Amino acid sequence: MIHAYACGTPIRKQYVQAAGDSVGAPFHKEADPKYLGGDAIVWGLIRGAPRLIKEIRDAGYDYWHMDNGYFGRNHLFRITKNANQRTDLIERPAERWERISKLFGLTLAPWQKGKKIIVAQSTPHLYKFMGTEIDQWTNSVVATLRRNTDREIVVRPKKTSHPIENDLQNCHALVTHTSASALDALRAGVPVFTTGECCAKPLALQDLTQIESPIYPEREPLFRHLSYCMFTVEELKKGMWHEFAGFHRL
């Protein structure tokens, strides 16, 4: 048996229900849901989701975690087996990325060589889920960077009205834990450092002592891959996610 838990999300219930319907899963829309055993589809990391995920893990079952897409927000939604984000890189056809990038006007700018470093924070509840705190992470990252560079360091909060495209101008590198801002940086031609299980990890360095020696890998293969890791509501209903998120019917 597999259950689909929306964890009280006010506007994303339909996406969880669509994924659940595709596998015949009973749908539970309430916040702080009771774990009913077996595998699960779970939305987000608040309103009881962290406790639910822990109980699923402790019971030895699998869960498929749902959240907003890596790009194409409000249109595409990611679903990942036993993790918050994909951190692998699988060779994929170009067609889906080409279609999505055209639909949302996404481009890959040439690599730039700037001066400042952006430290991009994630939401506080994500740090708690991963066993740390936002201030602890930020202070540790900034301290390490100051020991290894004289560049300007700009801390960017998750919730800000300031467009990230402005911050990424004249940028040497972006550092984040797991924020999708890493993908914004890669599209803008800014190298990335990650400290957590981030979707940009395959194209990032994790050792902050190497901040003065970022890497400039080929980027399109990652965007091709991630394009196959998120889905529209229609694709969720049809079960397209089964193949790409490792769901196998018994």
C-alpha positions in Angstrom: 0.0 0.0 0.0 1.1 3.5 -0.8 -0.5 6.7 0.6 -0.3 10.3 -0.8 0.1 13.0 1.9 -0.4 16.7 0.9 0.6 17.8 4.4 -1.9 20.7 4.3 -0.4 22.6 1.4 -3.0 25.2 0.5 -2.4 25.4 -3.2 -0.5 22.2 -4.3 -3.0 19.5 -3.2 -4.0 18.8 -6.8 -0.4 17.8 -7.7 -0.1 15.4 -4.8 -3.5 13.9 -5.6 -2.5 13.6 -9.3 0.6 11.6 -8.4 -1.3 9.5 -5.9 -4.1 8.8 -8.4 -1.6 7.4 -10.9 -0.6 4.7 -8.4 -4.0 4.2 -6.7 -2.9 5.8 -3.5 -5.4 7.0 -0.9 -5.1 10.8 -0.7 -4.7 12.7 2.6 -4.9 16.5 2.4 -4.6 17.5 6.1 -1.6 19.0 7.8 0.3 16.9 10.3 -1.1 13.7 8.9 -0.8 10.4 10.7 1.5 7.8 9.1 -0.6 4.9 8.0 2.3 2.6 7.1 3.9 1.5 3.8 5.4 3.6 1.1 4.3 7.3 0.6 4.1 10.3 -1.5 4.9 13.4 0.6 4.6 17.1 -0.2 7.1 19.7 1.2 9.0 20.0 4.4 6.5 21.7 6.8 3.1 21.0 8.3 4.2 17.6 9.6 6.2 16.4 6.6 9.6 16.0 8.4 8.0 13.8 11.1 6.2 11.8 8.5 9.4 11.3 6.4 11.3 10.2 9.6 8.6 7.6 10.4 8.6 6.3 6.9 12.4 5.9 7.0 12.4 4.3 10.4 9.8 1.8 9.2 12.0 0.9 6.3 9.8 2.1 3.5 10.3 4.4 0.5 8.8 7.8 0.0 8.6 10.1 -3.0 9.1 13.7 -2.1 7.3 16.4 -4.0 8.0 20.1 -4.2 8.2 23.0 -6.7 10.1 22.4 -9.9 13.8 23.1 -10.3 12.6 25.6 -12.9 9.3 26.4 -14.5 7.8 27.2 -11.1 4.0 26.9 -10.8 4.0 24.7 -13.9 6.4 21.9 -13.2 6.7 19.9 -9.9 9.6 17.7 -8.9 9.2 14.2 -7.4 12.2 12.5 -5.9 12.7 9.0 -4.4 13.9 9.1 -0.8 15.4 12.6 -1.1 14.5 16.3 -1.3 16.3 16.8 -4.6 18.1 14.8 -7.3 21.9 15.0 -6.9 22.8 12.7 -9.7 23.4 13.3 -13.4 22.0 10.9 -16.0 22.4 11.4 -19.8 19.1 12.5 -21.2 17.7 13.5 -24.6 17.8 17.2 -25.4 14.2 17.6 -26.6 12.4 18.1 -23.2 15.0 20.7 -22.0 14.7 22.5 -25.3 11.0 22.6 -25.1 10.9 23.8 -21.4 13.7 26.3 -21.9 11.8 27.8 -24.9 8.5 27.9 -23.0 10.0 29.8 -20.0 12.7 31.8 -21.8 15.6 30.0 -20.1 19.1 30.4 -21.5 22.6 29.4 -20.6 24.8 32.5 -20.6 28.5 32.3 -21.2 30.7 31.8 -18.1 31.6 35.0 -16.4 34.6 35.9 -14.3 33.4 38.4 -11.6 34.5 39.7 -8.3 32.0 39.1 -5.5 30.7 35.9 -3.8 27.0 35.3 -3.2 26.1 33.2 -0.2 22.5 32.1 -1.0 20.5 30.9 2.0 17.8 28.3 1.8 14.6 28.4 3.9 15.1 27.8 7.7 13.0 24.7 7.8 15.2 23.0 5.2 18.3 23.4 7.4 16.4 21.9 10.3 15.4 19.0 8.2 19.0 18.4 7.4 20.2 18.7 11.0 21.5 22.2 11.2 20.3 25.9 11.6 20.4 28.7 9.1 22.6 31.0 11.2 25.0 28.2 12.1 25.4 27.3 8.4 25.7 31.0 7.3 28.3 31.9 9.9 30.4 28.7 9.2 30.3 29.4 5.4 31.2 33.0 5.7 34.0 32.3 8.2 35.5 29.7 5.9 35.3 32.0 2.9 37.0 34.8 4.8 39.9 32.5 5.6 40.4 31.7 1.9 39.5 34.9 -0.1 39.6 38.7 0.1 36.6 39.0 -2.1 33.4 40.8 -1.2 30.9 38.4 0.4 27.1 39.1 0.0 24.6 37.0 2.0 21.4 36.7 0.1 18.3 35.7 2.2 15.8 33.2 0.7 13.0 35.6 1.0 13.9 38.9 -0.8 12.3 41.1 -3.4 15.7 41.8 -4.9 16.0 39.9 -8.2 18.8 37.3 -8.1 19.8 38.3 -11.7 21.0 41.6 -10.2 23.1 39.9 -7.5 24.7 37.5 -10.1 26.2 40.4 -12.1 29.9 40.6 -11.6 29.8 37.4 -9.5 32.8 35.1 -9.0 30.8 32.3 -7.5 27.6 31.4 -5.6 27.7 29.3 -2.5 24.6 27.5 -1.2 23.4 24.5 0.8 20.6 23.2 -1.3 18.9 26.3 -2.8 17.7 26.2 -6.4 19.4 29.5 -6.8 22.4 27.4 -7.8 20.6 26.7 -11.0 20.0 30.4 -11.5 23.7 30.9 -11.1 24.6 28.2 -13.5 22.3 29.7 -16.1 23.9 33.1 -15.6 27.4 31.6 -16.1 28.4 31.8 -12.4 30.3 28.8 -10.9 28.7 27.1 -7.9 29.8 25.6 -4.6 27.3 23.5 -2.6 27.5 22.2 1.0 24.4 20.0 1.0 22.4 17.6 -1.2 21.7 20.1 -3.9 20.5 19.5 -7.5 23.5 21.4 -8.8 26.0 19.2 -6.9 27.2 17.3 -10.1 28.5 20.7 -11.5 29.7 22.2 -8.2 32.6 22.0 -5.8 32.0 21.2 -2.2 35.3 22.3 -0.7 35.0 26.0 0.2 38.8 26.3 0.6 38.9 26.1 -3.2 36.8 29.2 -3.6 39.5 30.9 -5.7 39.5 27.9 -8.1 35.9 27.3 -9.3 35.1 24.9 -12.1 33.4 25.7 -15.4 31.8 22.4 -16.6 29.4 21.8 -19.4 26.0 22.7 -18.1 23.4 21.5 -20.6 23.6 17.8 -19.5 22.4 18.8 -16.0 19.5 20.8 -17.3 18.5 18.0 -19.7 18.5 15.6 -16.7 16.5 17.8 -14.4 13.9 18.4 -17.1 13.0 14.7 -16.7 12.8 14.9 -12.9 9.7 17.2 -12.8 6.3 17.1 -14.3 3.1 18.9 -15.1 -0.2 17.9 -13.4 -1.2 16.0 -16.5 2.1 14.1 -16.6 1.7 13.2 -12.9 -1.8 11.9 -13.6 -0.6 9.8 -16.5 2.2 8.3 -14.3 5.1 9.7 -16.4 7.0 10.2 -13.2 7.1 6.4 -12.4 9.9 5.7 -14.8 12.0 8.7 -14.0 11.5 8.7 -10.2 12.1 5.0 -9.7 8.5 3.9 -8.9 7.8 0.3 -9.8 4.5 -1.4 -9.4 4.5 -4.8 -7.6 
